[in-house]
Amino acid sequence: MQNAVSPRGWRRILLSIGGLVVLVAAYIFASHIPRTLSIFLIAAFIAFGVSPIVRHLEDRRMPKPLAITIVFVFLLLLIVIGLVVIVPLTVAQVQTLLANVPSYVATVQSWMSGTELWLQEHIPGFQAPSSAFDISQLGTQRLQELATGTLTSVGAILVGTATAFFVAFSAIVLSFFLLLNDSQISEGFASMFPIHRRETARKLAAEITNTFGSYISGQVIVSAITGVVVAIVSALVGFKFSLILGIVTAIAYAIPVVGMLIAQAIAVVLCAPQGGWMILWVQLIMFTMARVSDNILVPKIMGESVGVSPIGVMFAVFAGGELFGIPGLLLGIPAAALIKILWRYFVAPWLHAQLDQG
């Protein structure tokens, strides 16, 4: 009687089971070292993001250690400028924003009252609950809760800020050494494969590095340009919270599909005390800049960096957001690109082999 499963088949089954056991063990281990894992992940993304710039400098016959040093000196300079200039200005605008919360409540209350009058005039017999269009009490209550919560959580905020700085600094230092030793890391990755597969593993590592590096660096550059332009132009038209809006826009633009919609909704609220014309101007600025970024900056800076179809992009964004929240929204597209690369290198050849045998 012929055996239902060949020895080769049993070997594949055992290897699959062993791989699953390793993945489960790795997940359990990683869940116990979240801070260390965060440092290494952030360092990897920094290294991926600056690697295209380092390669560009190397192509100009600059020694690799010097190229990496120049890139990181520039990166640290940007961080210092952010801490010395941008952070204090942002804090000042946030303080002004909090001080103007009562005027926001009053403005929104006038909108609600106007909406109630319009509905009563145009819908015969319309009657709403007495508190449905009255947010003044709700606004006062929320302000009190916000003030109480802020005072009681000052210690936690300070500890969290210190931890964030420690993680960021450690990640920058680690990313420097990751870039400096990328060849050894690539060879270590290739050594995990059989000898006849190592060249393929090297090509896989190079393609993943190029894809992630191009996407991350391109996305950061485009998002930064978009946020800076929105901040400057909105400041020129007299918007009081232009720096906050620029930061929100830069972060939101990195979230495909839904990011700019959220940013424009936030802009409406921020512009409310300055009237309808300011809302219109700021919305026009944001919409125009988003179209410029989509149609000019992205093709020139990012190109086809990930090679994922528009439908795949939408699915990756929504699925990533549903599974992992904001990190999933930001990383959904590169994750989809990674899955596509792994499919092309491993799953597709296996499927072709099975079809050829059949």
C-alpha positions in Angstrom: 0.0 0.0 0.0 1.4 3.4 -1.0 2.1 5.8 1.8 -0.2 8.8 1.7 2.5 11.2 2.7 6.0 11.0 1.3 9.1 11.5 3.5 9.6 14.8 1.8 6.1 15.8 2.6 6.6 14.8 6.3 9.7 16.9 6.3 7.7 19.9 5.1 5.0 19.4 7.7 7.6 19.1 10.5 9.4 22.2 9.3 6.0 24.1 9.1 5.2 23.1 12.7 8.6 24.0 13.9 8.3 27.4 12.2 5.0 28.0 13.9 6.4 27.1 17.3 9.3 29.5 16.7 6.9 32.3 15.7 4.8 31.7 18.8 7.8 31.7 21.1 9.2 34.9 19.4 5.8 36.6 20.0 5.7 35.6 23.7 9.3 36.8 24.1 8.7 40.1 22.3 5.6 40.8 24.5 7.9 40.8 27.6 10.4 43.4 26.2 8.2 46.1 24.6 10.6 49.0 25.3 13.6 47.2 23.8 11.5 46.1 20.9 10.4 49.7 20.4 13.9 51.0 20.3 15.0 48.4 17.7 11.9 49.0 15.5 12.4 52.8 15.6 16.1 52.4 14.9 15.3 50.2 12.0 12.9 52.7 10.5 15.4 55.5 11.0 18.1 53.4 9.3 15.7 52.5 6.4 14.7 56.1 6.0 18.2 57.6 5.7 19.7 54.7 3.8 18.8 56.2 0.3 20.6 59.4 1.3 23.6 57.5 2.5 23.7 55.5 -0.8 23.4 58.7 -2.8 26.5 60.1 -1.0 28.3 56.8 -1.5 27.6 57.0 -5.2 29.5 60.3 -5.2 32.6 58.4 -3.9 32.2 59.5 -0.3 33.4 56.9 2.3 30.5 55.2 3.9 31.4 56.1 7.6 31.7 59.8 6.5 28.4 59.7 4.6 26.6 58.2 7.6 28.2 60.7 10.0 27.1 63.7 7.7 23.5 62.4 7.5 23.2 61.9 11.3 24.8 65.2 12.1 22.1 66.8 9.9 19.4 64.7 11.5 20.6 65.8 15.0 20.7 69.4 13.9 17.1 69.2 12.7 16.1 67.7 16.1 17.9 70.5 18.0 16.1 73.1 15.8 12.8 71.4 16.6 13.5 71.4 20.3 14.8 75.0 20.4 12.4 76.7 18.0 9.4 74.6 16.9 8.5 73.1 20.3 8.4 76.4 22.2 6.3 78.0 19.5 4.0 75.0 19.4 3.6 75.1 23.2 2.7 78.8 23.0 0.1 78.2 20.4 -1.4 75.3 22.4 -1.6 77.6 25.4 -3.4 80.2 23.4 -5.7 77.5 22.0 -6.6 76.4 25.5 -7.1 80.0 26.6 -9.6 80.5 23.8 -11.6 77.4 24.5 -14.6 79.4 25.9 -14.7 81.4 22.6 -14.8 78.1 20.7 -17.7 76.9 22.8 -19.5 80.1 22.2 -18.9 79.9 18.5 -20.1 76.3 18.2 -23.1 77.2 20.4 -24.0 80.0 18.0 -23.8 77.5 15.1 -26.0 75.0 17.0 -28.5 77.7 17.8 -28.6 78.8 14.2 -29.0 75.2 13.1 -32.0 74.8 15.5 -33.7 77.9 14.2 -33.2 76.8 10.5 -34.7 73.4 11.3 -37.7 75.0 13.0 -38.3 77.3 10.1 -38.0 74.7 7.4 -39.3 71.6 9.1 -42.9 72.1 10.4 -43.5 70.7 13.8 -39.8 70.1 14.5 -39.1 69.8 18.2 -35.7 68.9 19.7 -34.9 68.1 23.3 -34.0 71.3 25.3 -30.4 70.2 25.8 -29.8 68.8 22.3 -28.5 72.2 20.9 -27.1 73.5 24.2 -23.4 72.6 24.6 -22.5 75.4 27.1 -22.9 73.1 30.1 -21.2 70.3 28.3 -18.3 72.6 27.4 -17.9 73.8 31.0 -18.0 70.3 32.4 -15.4 69.1 29.9 -13.1 72.0 30.7 -13.3 71.2 34.4 -12.5 67.5 33.7 -9.6 68.4 31.4 -8.1 70.8 34.0 -8.4 68.2 36.8 -7.0 65.4 34.7 -4.1 67.5 33.5 -3.1 68.5 37.1 -3.3 64.9 38.4 -1.3 63.5 35.5 1.6 65.9 35.4 3.9 63.4 36.9 2.9 60.7 34.4 3.4 63.2 31.5 6.9 64.1 32.7 7.8 60.4 33.1 6.4 59.6 29.7 8.3 62.5 28.1 11.6 61.4 29.7 11.0 57.8 28.5 10.2 59.0 25.0 13.4 61.0 24.8 15.4 58.0 26.1 13.8 55.7 23.5 14.4 58.3 20.7 18.0 58.9 21.6 18.8 55.2 22.0 17.1 54.5 18.6 19.2 57.2 16.8 22.4 55.8 18.3 21.4 52.2 17.4 20.3 53.2 13.9 23.8 54.7 13.3 25.4 51.3 14.1 22.8 49.4 12.0 23.8 51.5 9.0 27.5 51.2 9.7 27.2 47.4 9.9 24.5 46.8 7.3 26.7 44.4 5.2 27.3 42.2 8.2 23.6 42.2 9.0 22.7 41.3 5.4 25.3 38.4 5.5 23.9 37.2 8.8 20.4 37.2 7.4 21.7 35.2 4.3 23.5 32.7 6.5 20.1 31.6 7.9 19.3 30.1 4.5 20.8 27.0 2.8 23.9 27.7 0.7 22.1 27.4 -2.6 19.5 30.0 -1.4 21.8 32.6 0.0 22.2 34.7 -3.1 18.4 34.9 -3.3 18.3 35.9 0.4 20.8 38.7 -0.3 18.6 40.0 -3.2 15.6 39.8 -0.9 17.3 41.8 1.8 18.5 44.4 -0.7 15.0 44.7 -2.2 13.3 45.1 1.2 15.9 47.7 2.2 15.4 49.7 -1.0 11.6 49.5 -0.9 11.3 50.4 2.8 14.0 53.1 2.5 12.5 54.7 -0.5 9.0 54.7 1.0 9.9 56.0 4.5 12.3 58.7 3.3 10.0 59.8 0.5 7.0 59.9 2.8 8.8 61.9 5.5 10.0 64.4 2.9 6.6 64.8 1.2 4.8 65.1 4.5 7.2 67.6 5.9 7.0 69.8 2.8 3.2 69.6 2.9 3.0 70.6 6.5 5.6 73.4 6.2 3.8 74.9 3.2 0.4 74.7 4.9 1.8 76.3 8.1 3.5 79.2 6.2 0.6 80.0 3.8 -2.0 79.8 6.6 0.1 82.1 8.7 0.2 84.6 5.8 -3.6 84.7 5.7 -3.7 85.5 9.4 -4.5 82.1 10.9 -3.6 82.1 14.6 -2.7 78.4 15.0 -0.8 77.8 11.8 2.1 75.9 13.4 -0.3 73.5 15.1 -2.1 73.0 11.8 1.2 72.4 9.9 2.2 69.7 12.4 -1.3 68.1 12.2 -1.1 68.2 8.4 2.3 66.7 8.2 1.3 63.8 10.4 -2.1 63.4 8.7 -0.6 63.4 5.1 1.4 60.3 6.1 -1.9 58.4 6.6 -3.2 57.7 3.1 -6.9 58.0 2.1 -8.3 59.3 5.4 -5.5 61.4 6.9 -6.1 64.7 5.1 -9.9 64.4 5.7 -9.2 64.2 9.4 -6.8 67.1 9.3 -9.3 69.3 7.4 -12.0 68.5 9.9 -9.6 69.5 12.7 -8.9 72.7 10.8 -12.6 73.6 10.7 -12.7 73.5 14.5 -9.4 75.5 14.9 -10.6 78.2 12.5 -14.1 78.6 14.0 -13.4 81.6 16.2 -11.9 83.5 13.3 -15.0 83.2 11.2 -16.3 81.5 8.0 -13.8 83.3 5.7 -10.9 81.9 7.6 -12.4 78.4 7.5 -12.7 78.8 3.7 -9.2 80.1 3.2 -7.6 77.4 5.3 -9.6 74.6 3.7 -8.6 75.9 0.3 -4.9 76.0 1.3 -5.0 72.5 2.6 -6.9 71.1 -0.3 -4.6 72.8 -2.9 -1.4 71.7 -1.1 -2.7 68.1 -0.8 -3.4 68.0 -4.6 0.1 69.5 -5.3 1.7 66.8 -3.1 -0.4 64.0 -4.6 0.2 64.9 -8.2 3.7 66.6 -8.2 5.7 65.8 -5.1 4.8 62.1 -4.7 5.6 61.1 -8.3 8.9 63.0 -8.3 10.1 62.0 -4.8 8.5 58.6 -4.1 7.7 57.3 -7.5 6.6 53.7 -7.5 8.5 53.0 -4.2 6.2 50.3 -2.9 4.6 48.9 -6.1 1.2 48.3 -4.4 -1.9 48.9 -6.4 -4.4 51.6 -5.4 -6.9 48.9 -4.2 -4.1 47.2 -2.2 -3.2 50.6 -0.7 -6.8 51.2 0.5 -7.2 47.7 1.9 -3.8 47.9 3.7 -4.7 51.3 5.2 -8.1 50.3 6.5 -7.1 46.8 7.6 -4.0 48.2 9.3 -6.0 50.9 11.1 -8.6 48.4 12.2 -6.1 46.0 13.6 -3.4 48.3 15.1 -4.9 51.8 15.2 -2.7 54.8 14.1 0.5 52.7 13.8 -1.4 50.4 11.4 -2.6 53.3 9.3 1.0 54.6 9.0 2.6 51.2 8.4 -0.1 49.4 6.4 1.3 50.3 3.0 5.0 49.2 3.7 3.6 46.0 5.3 1.6 45.3 2.2 4.8 45.9 0.1 6.7 43.4 2.3 4.0 40.8 1.9 4.1 41.3 -1.9 7.9 40.8 -1.9 7.8 37.7 0.3 5.1 36.3 -1.9 7.2 36.8 -5.0 10.3 35.3 -3.5 8.8 32.3 -1.7 5.1 31.5 -2.3 5.0 32.2 -6.1 8.0 29.9 -6.9 6.5 27.1 -4.8 3.1 27.4 -6.5 4.8 27.3 -9.9 6.7 24.2 -8.8 3.5 22.5 -7.7 1.8 23.3 -11.0 4.7 22.0 -13.0 4.6 18.8 -11.0 0.9 18.4 -11.6 
